[in-house]
Amino acid sequence: MLVPGIEITEIPVTDHMTWAFATFRDDQGVTATIELGRSRTDAGYYSTLADMVKSLSGVEIPDDTAVENLLGLDTATLQTDFTLACIISSVRSAIFEFDCLHKGVSLSEALGSEGTDSVALYANVNHSALRGRNPHHFARASALAVDDGFTIVKCAAFDYLPASPLKDNTIDAAQYGLDQVAEVRRAVGPDIEVLVDCHSRFDEQTAPEIAKMLAEHCVGWFEEPLQPITDLNGLARVASQVDIPTAGGEDGYGKEFFKRLVESGASIIAMPDVKVCGGATETHRSAIAATRAGGRVSLHGPSGPLSQLAGAHVTAATPNALPLEYAANQVPWRSEVTTPPEHVHAGRLMLPTDPGTGATLDDKVVAHRGRRWSV
């Protein structure tokens, strides 16, 4: 059973990103540290999380799938409240982590994996290029990832466009992003797969035209030209018109969303995120649901090392999963944040052998680079 009180850890990474973690405790004195989702600009994020833990303390929880009912929540609410979805996901992940720690098994073993010791990654170069998102920087970051052994790279080439696409995001305005993709392709050569994330910058009229232009650069997938949460049908209509596989769903919660995502034709590649989707078990259920609906799965997660490991365990337990997302060359000290250190080699993440995720935060690194407090 959970006990009241959690410990929050924040580690600034760049001017644009801070990793955040919550350490939970159970009534047997065991701790589980879970990486949190990215909606922490909400002033009540940590206090809401602490209140949930308090309301669950002393309650016998059969498994993490019971959390929604115990808290009086439903999946429909969590599919429309991103902040709440992130909070619930961390609680569910903690409960599953405790279960694995007490049983002495890894997350992937508990989810049915048969002893995989590593998972394939692809390099998201967006965060390594944040200080200069132009064609030169994207190309340089991609080439560096390839030098490190990655065979797949991804860039979000259109983030400079307005977030509301209906009037401003014309084909002409998108040319700068297309130039970035062209530079990446030139930098990595013809044998490296290049993926493009659009972050929902287009509409039904512009997206098919953008896809045609991206196809000239042999792009491997067309990620979220439209937002699947709010316009699933529109994205499905776009997907039916383009030759590049569509991918998406990073903000989705629960297996039913990912089942619909694939069955509707909106995305052939589902991208659940352990920090958002409902924790590790619900992400695995979502991956299986998407696969059974005829899709493929590539977990979203260009975040910190603990959520990376959780996503890796889910990937290891998902048959025929595509490579997992990884924020390549973000900061040189990334591997030092956890004990044992994160180990990435030749585009693969090695899974630790200890129970649960297999790693926890290194207190010395936290003291040096971050801050920690109780709520």
N, C-alpha and C positions, 0 to 999 in steps of 0.2 A: 504493500500500500504506500501511496505517496504521503510525504509529510509536508506541512506548510513551510513556505519560504523557498526561494530560489536565489541562486547567485548569478549575476549577469557579468559577462566579460565582453568588452569591446576592444577591438584591435584596428586602429586606422591603417588602411592599406594604401590608398591614393587620396587625392583631393576629392575624388568622386565616390569613394567606397570605404565602408567600415564593415569588417566582419563582426558579427555579434553571436554570442553563445549563451545558453542558459544551462546551469548545472542543477539538476533535480536530485532529491534524496528520497529513499524509501525507508520503511520502518525497520529495516535490518541494517541500516547504516551504509548501504551501497549508493554510489553516486553515478549519474549518467549525464554526460555533457552533450547537448544537442545544438547544432548550428541553427540560427533563426532565419526566417524569411526576411525579405527586404522592405517591408512596409513600416519600418520603425520611426518614420517621421510622424506617425500618429502619437501624440503626447501620451496617450493612455496605453500604449502597446505593452510595456513591461508590467504595469499595474494590473491590466486585464489578465495577462498570463499568470501573475501571482495569485490573483483572485480565483482563477480556474483551479490552480493547484490546491488552494485552500479548500475550495468546495469539494474537491475529490479526495482530500486527505481523510483517512479513516474508512474510506469506502472500498469494499472488496471489488476489484475490477477484473473480470474474467480474462479479458484481453483488450488490446487497444481499440478494437472495432466497437466496443461498448461505450466509448467516451462520448460520442455524439448524443446518444440517448440519455446517458447519465447527466449531461449538462443541459438537456432540453433543447438540443439543436437538431436541425435536419439538413440533409445534403443540399436541398434547394437554396437554403440561406447561405451555406458555405460556398456555393458556386457563384454567388453574387457579392460576397463580402470578402475581398481579397485579404485584408488585414486579419480578420477572424480565421480565415482558412489557414494562414501562416501560423497563427497562435495554436490552433487545434492540431495542426500538423506536428508542431514541436512536442506537444503533450503526448500525442499518440506515438511519436518516435521514441520518447523517453520510456513509455510503458513497455514498448516492444524491446528496447535496449535492456531494461531491467530483466525482462523475461529471459533474454539470451544470456545475460551475465549470470543469472542464477542457475541456468541449465548448463553453462560452460560451452556454449556453441556460438558461432559467428552468425551475423545477420543472414548471410547468404545460405549457410547451412540450414537455418531455421526456415528459410523460404524455399528450400528444396534443391539448392545447388549441389552438385556432386564433386566438390573439391577443386574448383577453379582457383588458381593462385594469382591470376592477374586478369585485367580486362583491357580491351583496346580503347583508346581515346582519340578524339579529334581536337585540334587546337583552335579554340576561339581566340582570335588575336585582337578583339575589340579593346580589351582592358589594357593590353600591353601598348596600345596605340593611343590611349586617351589624351596624352599630352600633345597630340598632333594628328587628328583624324583627317589626313589628306592622303592622296594616292601614294605619295612617297613613303609615308609612315606605315600604311597598311601593307605595302609591298615589302618593306624592310622587315616588319614583324612577321609576315608570312614566311619569308625566306629563312628567318632565324628559326622558326618552328620546324621547318623542313630540315634544317641543319641538325636539329635536335632529335630527328627521327620520326616526326609526324608525317603521315601520308595524306591527311585530310586537314584543311584549314577552313575557317569560317570568318567572315567579316560582316558587320552591320553597316553597309555602305551608304545608307540613306538617312542616317539619324540626324543629319543637318536640316532635313525637311521639316516643315511644321507638322505637329502631331495630328492636327485635324486636316485630313487630306482632300476634302471635296473640291475646294476652289484653288488652292495654292500649289498642290503637288502635281504639276503638269509634266508631260514628257520632257520638255525642255529643262525644267528645274531638276529633273532626275539625272541629267547628263553627267553632272559631277560625280554622282555615285557610280554610274556606269563606268566612268573613267577609272574610279578606284578599283572596281572589279577587274577591268582590263589590265591595270598595273599589277595587281596580285597575280593574275594568270601569267603575265610575262615573267614575273619574278620567280614563280615556282615551277614553271614549265608545264608541258602537256600531261605528265603522268601523275600529278598530284590532284586530288579531288578538291574542288573549291565550292563551298556552300555559301549561300547569301541569306542573311536575316534582314527582313524589311521592317520589322517592328511596326507593322500595321500603318505604313505611311501612304498607302494607295487606296483606290476605290475600284469598283467593278469596271469602270471605263479605262483607267490607266494601267491596272495590274496586268492584264493580258499583253499589252504592248511592252511593258517593262520585261515580262517573261521572255518575249521573243528576242529582245535585245540581249538579255542575259544568256540565252541559249547560244548566242554567237561565241560566248566565252566558255562553253561546255560546263555550265554550272550544274552541280550535283543535286541541289534542291532549292526550292523557292519557299522560304520560311515566312509565314504570316504576313502576306501582302495586305490582308485585312485581318481584323481582330476576330478570332473564332468565338470568343465568349459572347460578344455582342452582335455578331453578324455571321453566324455559322452558315446560313443559306447563301449569303452573298459570296462567301469564300468558296463554297461548294460550286457555285456557278463559275467562278474564276477558274477553279481547279479543272473543271470540265473543258475549259478552252485552251489550256496550256499543256505543253509537252514535258515540262520539267516537273518532277515529283514535288508535291506540296507537303510541307511539314509544319507542325505547330502544336499549341496547347499548353505552353509553359505556365499559364495562369489558371489552368483548369483544376477543379477539385473532384475527386472521386471517379470510380470506374465507369459509371454510367455516362459521364461527360465524354470520356475517351472512346467509349463504344459508339456514341453518337457521332463523334468527330470523324471516325473512320467510316461508319456506315453511311453517313451523309455524302461522302466523297470529298469533304472539305480538306482533309489531310490524309494522305496515304501513310505518312510517317508521324506517329504520335510522340509527343515530347513532354511527358509528365515530369514534375520536379518534386523531389522528396520534401522540400521545405514548404510546399504549397498544396500538394495533391492529397495530403492526409497522412503523411509520414511514410515510412518504408513499406509497411504492409499494404497500405492502400495504393501506393505507387506500383507495387508489384501486381496487385489485383487489376489496376488500370492497364498495365502493360499486357497482361494476359488477355484482358477483355479486348484491347485494341488488336492484338494478334489474332484472336479468334474471329474478329470481325473482318479479317483479311488485310490488316495493315502491318506495318513494321514499327519498331520502337527504338528511339534513341533518346535517352533521358536528358532533360535540360539540367544545367547546373554549373555555370561558370562562376563558382562562388569559392568559399573557403575550403580548407582541407577536410573538415569533419563531414560536411554535407557531400563532399566529393566521395569520401569513403562509403557513406550510406548509399549514394547513387551507384557506386561500383558494386556493392553487394547485391542490390536489386538487379543490376545489369547481369551479374554473374548467374543469377537465378532465373533469368528470362531467356527461354530458348530463342535462338537466332536473333538476339538483340544486336542492333547496330552500335558502333562505337559511342562512348559516353563523352559528353562535352567537358572540356578542360580549359581554364583560363591560362593560356601559355605565357610564360615570361612576364608575369604580372609584377612580381617583386622578387628579388634574388633570395630573400630569406624565408620564402613561403614554407619550404620543407622543415624549417626549424620550429614551426608553431606547434607541432604535435610530437608526442612520444608514443611509439617510435616515429622517426621522421618520415614524411611522405616520400615515397620512392617511385619515381616515374622514369622509365627507361625505354627508349626506342618507341615512343608513342603508346606505352602500356603502363597502367597503374598496378603496382604490386599490392596484393591484399595482405594485411597483417594476419598473424596467426592467432592472436588472442581473441577471446570471446567478444561478442557485440560487434561494434564497428572495428574493434581491434586497436584503437588509439584514443588518446585524450590530449588535452592541451598541456603544453609544457609551461609550468608555473614560472620558470625563470624568464622565458621569452615574454609571457604575459606581463610580468613585472617591468620588463625593459621597454616593451612596445605598446602596451595597452593599459587598461584600467579595469577594476573589478569591484563590484559592490553587491549588497544583498537587498532584496525587495520582498 
